[in-house]
Amino acid sequence: MPDLRDHTTLRLGGPGRSWVRATTEAELVSAVADADAAGTPVLVLAGGSNLVVGDDGFDGLVVQVATTGVHAAPDDPDAGPQCGGVELRVAAGEDWDALVALAVARGWSGIEALSGIPGAVGSTPIQNVGAYGQDVSQTVSRVRTWDRVQRTQRTFAAGDCGFGYRHSRFKADPGRYLVLEVTFQLRVGALAAPVAYAELARHLGVEVGERAPLADVRAAVLALRSGKGMVLDDADHDTWSAGSFFTNPFLTPEQAAALPEAAPRWEQPDGTVKSSAAWLIEHAGFGKGHVSAAAGERVALSTKHTLALTNRGGATTEELLTLAREVRDGVEARFGVRLVNEPVTVGCAL
């Protein structure tokens, strides 16, 4: 059986007991439904970009999502602004960045700031993937799923998806919903959505809230992500990661007030205060390229971004988790804030 290390961006993880590659929606549903009926554990594998798999692998059926299909309405690539928008129905197995590239080439705006993010389309609403001021929740109109409990298809409108910061109803009820297709509503035009992220605005030479050409925004985001080791590159071990390993913490006002004056703080509508996991990690003493004596030199923080934990080659999952625990516990000891891992863990735990 294939090793999961060959199918995750961290390049970590042991074998699956059995394996199915589903290229059609019928194959996908059948594989999962049959395994559920037989009581066989199932691991649904898409891009493998948000996954940490234990060294012993997965003792069950790995179902690899390889479905394809992008359907646009209206489907005229030269559709003008008078059309107002385009609806894209996209199979769960489609590559996310390829979809973004297609949208930019066709003049469809709303996901351009999400360029360079690895993984498959079906995973994006689960995590409410976001970067540089955009979240997929801003453009998702509905998500069609297979409900593994009710054993039937269910479609959720965006308002029923429970979207929050790196969260959704699909993540809140893990394993229940198998995403089959995601529908996006994008605007038509040559300009991107208003730039909402200060770093991106500076790179583009515009003010926050201003707009720029779609292609320029995509190029700027790819450049920024590459500079942080966040665009996959086989030759660059800084990209052998699961992206940002920890989510930005949401704190009570009292917790936020206890942080050093220089710590980033963003007040939220619900009264909480968001801070920066990267800032907390660095100021707890874990700089770029940090290597743990306990974990060994085969894992390290990225030399480009403190939020990424990387496999420097030949590492084990346990070594990576040892480093992650050191960072998490060090931040908690220094600032009283317990960071939460963003990637999903399978056959292991932080």
C-alpha positions in Angstrom: 0.0 0.0 0.0 1.2 3.6 -0.7 2.7 5.5 2.2 0.8 8.6 3.1 4.2 10.5 3.2 4.0 10.4 -0.6 0.6 12.2 -0.5 1.1 14.9 2.1 2.9 18.2 1.7 4.8 17.5 5.0 6.0 14.2 3.4 5.2 12.4 6.6 3.0 9.4 7.5 3.0 5.7 7.3 1.0 3.4 5.0 -2.8 3.1 4.6 -4.2 -0.4 5.1 -6.1 -0.2 1.9 -6.5 2.5 -0.8 -9.0 3.6 -3.3 -8.5 6.5 -5.8 -11.9 7.8 -6.8 -12.0 9.7 -10.1 -15.8 10.0 -10.3 -18.4 11.2 -7.8 -20.1 7.9 -7.9 -16.8 6.1 -7.1 -16.2 8.5 -4.3 -19.6 8.1 -2.6 -19.6 4.3 -3.1 -16.1 3.9 -1.6 -17.0 5.9 1.5 -20.5 4.5 1.9 -19.5 0.9 1.5 -16.7 1.3 4.0 -19.0 3.0 6.5 -21.5 0.2 6.1 -18.8 -2.4 6.8 -17.5 -0.5 9.8 -14.1 0.2 8.2 -12.4 3.4 9.3 -12.0 5.9 6.4 -9.5 8.6 5.7 -10.6 11.0 3.0 -7.4 12.3 1.3 -7.4 15.3 -1.1 -4.4 17.5 -1.5 -2.7 16.4 1.8 -1.7 20.0 2.5 -3.5 20.3 5.9 -2.7 16.8 7.3 -0.3 15.4 9.8 -0.3 11.6 9.7 1.3 9.3 12.3 4.3 7.2 11.6 2.3 4.0 11.8 0.0 5.3 9.1 -3.8 4.7 8.9 -5.4 1.3 9.8 -8.3 1.6 7.4 -9.3 2.7 3.9 -7.7 5.7 2.4 -10.1 7.3 -0.2 -8.2 9.6 -2.4 -10.4 12.3 -3.9 -9.5 12.7 -7.6 -12.8 13.9 -9.1 -12.6 16.6 -11.7 -14.9 19.2 -13.4 -15.4 22.9 -13.5 -18.7 24.2 -14.8 -19.3 27.9 -15.3 -22.6 29.7 -15.9 -22.6 31.8 -17.9 -19.7 29.9 -19.5 -18.7 32.6 -22.0 -15.0 33.4 -21.3 -15.5 36.8 -22.8 -18.6 37.6 -20.7 -18.5 41.3 -19.8 -19.2 43.2 -16.6 -22.9 43.6 -17.6 -23.3 39.9 -16.7 -22.6 40.8 -13.1 -21.0 37.5 -12.1 -20.3 33.9 -12.8 -21.3 30.8 -10.9 -18.7 28.1 -10.8 -19.6 24.5 -9.8 -16.3 22.7 -9.0 -15.6 19.1 -8.2 -14.0 18.4 -4.9 -10.9 16.9 -6.3 -9.9 19.8 -8.5 -6.6 21.5 -7.6 -7.3 24.8 -5.8 -4.6 27.0 -7.2 -5.4 25.8 -10.8 -8.9 27.0 -10.1 -7.6 30.4 -9.0 -5.4 30.7 -12.0 -8.4 29.9 -14.3 -10.5 32.5 -12.5 -7.8 35.2 -12.9 -7.3 34.3 -16.6 -11.1 34.5 -17.3 -11.5 37.8 -15.4 -13.5 36.3 -12.5 -12.7 38.0 -9.2 -13.1 37.1 -5.5 -10.4 34.3 -5.0 -7.3 35.9 -6.4 -5.7 36.6 -3.0 -6.0 32.9 -2.3 -3.3 32.1 -5.0 -0.6 29.6 -4.2 -2.5 27.7 -1.5 -2.0 24.0 -2.0 -4.7 21.4 -1.8 -8.0 20.5 -3.4 -11.2 22.5 -3.8 -13.3 20.3 -1.6 -11.1 21.0 1.4 -11.4 24.8 1.2 -14.9 25.2 2.8 -14.1 22.7 5.6 -11.3 25.0 6.9 -12.7 28.2 5.5 -9.4 28.7 3.8 -8.2 32.3 3.8 -5.2 34.5 3.2 -4.3 38.1 2.5 -7.8 39.4 3.4 -9.9 36.9 1.6 -11.7 33.8 2.8 -13.5 31.3 0.7 -16.7 32.0 2.7 -16.9 35.3 0.9 -17.5 33.6 -2.5 -18.9 30.1 -1.6 -22.6 30.0 -2.4 -23.3 26.4 -1.6 -21.6 23.1 -0.8 -22.9 19.8 -1.9 -22.0 16.8 0.3 -22.7 13.2 1.1 -24.0 13.0 4.7 -22.4 9.8 6.1 -24.8 9.7 9.0 -28.1 10.1 7.0 -26.5 8.3 4.0 -27.9 10.8 1.5 -26.7 13.9 -0.4 -27.2 17.3 1.4 -26.5 20.7 0.0 -25.8 23.6 2.3 -26.2 27.3 1.3 -23.4 29.5 2.5 -25.4 30.8 5.4 -25.9 27.3 6.7 -22.2 26.4 6.5 -21.3 27.9 9.9 -18.3 29.7 8.5 -15.9 31.3 11.0 -12.2 31.9 11.3 -10.7 28.7 9.8 -13.9 27.0 10.8 -17.2 25.6 9.4 -20.0 23.2 10.3 -18.0 20.6 8.3 -15.0 21.0 10.6 -17.2 21.2 13.7 -18.6 17.7 12.9 -15.5 16.0 11.6 -16.0 13.1 9.3 -19.7 13.5 8.8 -19.8 15.4 5.6 -18.0 14.3 2.5 -17.7 17.3 0.2 -18.6 16.5 -3.4 -18.9 19.8 -5.1 -18.4 23.5 -4.2 -20.2 26.3 -5.9 -18.6 29.8 -6.0 -20.2 33.1 -7.0 -17.5 35.4 -8.5 -17.7 38.9 -10.0 -16.8 39.5 -13.6 -14.3 42.2 -14.5 -10.6 43.0 -14.9 -10.1 44.3 -11.4 -9.7 42.2 -8.2 -11.8 42.6 -5.2 -10.8 45.6 -3.0 -7.5 44.8 -1.3 -8.1 44.2 2.3 -4.6 43.2 3.6 -2.0 45.9 4.4 1.0 43.9 3.4 -0.5 43.0 0.0 -1.6 46.6 -0.5 2.0 47.8 0.1 3.4 45.3 -2.3 0.9 46.4 -5.0 1.4 50.1 -4.3 -2.2 50.8 -3.5 -4.2 51.7 -0.4 -6.2 49.2 1.6 -9.6 49.2 0.0 -8.4 50.1 -3.4 -8.5 47.7 -6.4 -5.8 46.4 -8.7 -5.8 44.2 -11.8 -6.5 40.6 -11.1 -3.2 39.3 -12.6 -1.2 41.8 -10.5 -2.9 40.7 -7.3 -2.2 37.0 -8.1 1.4 37.7 -9.0 1.9 39.8 -5.8 0.4 37.1 -3.6 2.5 34.4 -5.2 5.6 36.5 -4.6 4.7 37.2 -1.0 3.9 33.5 -0.3 7.1 32.3 -2.0 9.1 34.7 0.2 7.6 32.9 3.2 8.1 29.4 1.8 4.4 29.0 1.3 4.4 27.9 -2.3 5.3 24.3 -2.9 8.7 23.6 -4.2 10.3 20.2 -4.2 13.8 21.7 -3.9 12.9 24.0 -0.9 12.6 22.2 2.4 10.9 25.3 3.8 7.9 24.3 1.7 7.8 20.8 3.2 5.2 21.8 5.6 1.5 22.0 6.3 1.5 25.8 5.9 0.7 27.7 9.1 0.8 25.1 11.9 -1.0 27.2 14.5 -4.0 29.4 14.2 -4.0 33.0 15.4 -5.5 33.0 18.9 -8.7 34.7 20.0 -8.2 36.1 23.5 -10.4 37.6 26.1 -9.8 41.4 26.7 -8.0 40.4 29.9 -5.7 38.0 28.2 -4.9 40.5 25.4 -4.2 43.3 28.0 -1.6 41.0 29.7 0.4 40.7 26.5 3.4 43.0 25.9 2.5 46.4 24.5 4.0 45.5 21.1 1.9 42.4 20.6 -0.5 42.7 17.7 -4.2 43.0 18.7 -7.2 43.1 16.5 -10.5 43.7 18.3 -13.4 41.4 17.1 -17.1 42.1 16.8 -17.8 39.5 19.5 -15.6 41.2 22.0 -12.6 38.9 21.7 -9.2 40.1 20.6 -7.2 38.3 17.9 -3.4 38.3 18.2 -0.7 36.9 16.0 0.6 33.4 16.5 3.7 34.1 14.5 4.5 37.1 16.8 4.0 35.1 19.9 6.1 32.2 18.7 9.0 34.5 17.7 8.9 36.5 20.9 8.7 33.3 23.0 12.2 32.6 21.7 11.5 30.5 18.7 13.0 32.3 15.7 13.0 31.3 12.1 15.0 28.1 11.5 14.7 27.1 15.2 15.8 23.5 15.8 14.7 21.6 18.9 17.3 19.6 20.8 14.6 17.1 21.8 13.2 16.8 18.2 16.5 16.7 16.3 17.7 18.5 13.2 15.4 16.7 10.7 12.6 19.1 11.7 12.7 22.9 12.2 10.7 26.1 12.0 10.9 27.4 8.5 13.8 29.7 7.8 11.3 32.1 6.2 8.2 32.0 8.5 7.9 31.0 12.1 4.4 29.6 11.7 5.5 26.8 9.5 7.0 23.6 10.9 9.1 21.9 8.3 10.5 18.5 7.4 14.2 19.0 6.5 14.4 15.6 5.0 14.0 12.1 6.4 12.0 13.3 9.4 9.4 11.4 11.4 6.0 12.6 12.4 6.9 12.2 16.1 9.9 14.4 15.6 7.6 17.1 14.1 5.1 16.8 16.9 7.9 17.1 19.5 8.9 20.4 17.9 5.3 21.5 17.8 4.8 20.7 21.5 7.9 22.6 22.4 6.7 25.7 20.6 3.1 25.4 21.9 4.3 24.9 25.5 6.9 27.7 25.2 4.4 30.2 24.1 2.0 29.2 26.9 4.7 29.5 29.5 5.8 32.9 28.2 2.5 34.5 27.4 -0.3 32.4 29.0 -1.7 31.7 25.5 -2.2 28.1 24.3 -1.9 27.8 20.6 -4.1 25.4 18.6 -2.8 23.4 15.7 -4.4 24.2 12.3 -3.7 20.9 10.4 -5.7 17.8 11.1 -4.0 15.0 12.9 -4.5 11.4 12.0 -3.1 8.5 14.0 -1.3 11.0 16.2 -2.0 13.9 18.6 -0.3 17.1 19.6 
